[in-house]
Amino acid sequence: MHVSLTPELESRVKAKVESGLYNNASEVIREALRFMETHEDWVREIKLARLREQLKTGVEQLDRGEGIAIESKSSLNALFDDIKV
């Protein structure tokens, strides 16, 4: 596989190899890809935690009787229109 890098990225990869932390450019790229995957997992977990918080808040509001009754498709559309604004 051949990968093209911008001169700046190529310089950064070379600097990592020259630092002695990595034996070659492939190791740098593999480590960067592993980091990217870990970062994506971390972001996904944060989003899920936030969604769970919002769902918990919504359930608590419903339990307190603070929900909005949707009686028809038109009332649902009106609610969505209000949310968009």
N, C-alpha and C positions, 0 to 999 in steps of 0.2 A: 504494500500500500504506500502510496506517495501522498504526502500532505504538504500543501503550500501555506506558508506563514508570511505575514507581513514582516518587513525588516525589523520592526520593533519587537514583535513576538519572537522572531528568530534570535535576536540579540538576548532576550530574556532567557530563552532556553539555553543558549550557549553559556550565559553567566551562571546558571544553575549547575551545569556540568563542570565549569571551571571552578566553582566553589568547592567541589569535591563531594557534594552531597549526593550526586548522581554519577553513574559511570558513563552514561551516554544520553543522547537526546530522547531516545525511545523511553527510557525510564522516567524522564521528566514528563513526557506526554502521558504515559500511563498513569503516573501519580496525579496529574492534573485532571484526567478523566475520572479517576476514582474520587477525587475531591468534588468534582462537579456532581457526580451521582449522589454523594453524601449530602451535599448542599441541597440538591433537589428533594431528597428524602426529608431533610430538616424543614424546608419550606412547606412541603406537603403536610408534615405533622403540625406545624404552626397553624396552617390554614384549617386543618381538621379540628384543632383545639379551639380556635376562634369560632368555628361553626357550631361546635358542641356548646360553647358558652351562649351563643345566640339562641340555639334551640332550647337550652335550659331556661333562659330568660323568657322566651315565648311560652313555654309550658307553665312557668310560674305565673305569667300574666293571665293565661287562660284559666288556671286554677283560682285566681282571684276574681274571675268574671270580667276581665278586661278585654276579652276577645270581641271581634266584629262578626256578627252573623251574616253569612252570605246566602241569600235566599234565591238568587237567580243568576243566570249568566250575565245579565246586564249590570247587576250590582257588583259582580266580580270584575267586569271590565271597567266599571267606574272606579273601583278600588285601585286597579292597576294604573289607570290614568292618573289618579291622585299621587301614586307612588312615583311615577315618571317625572312629575313636575318638581 
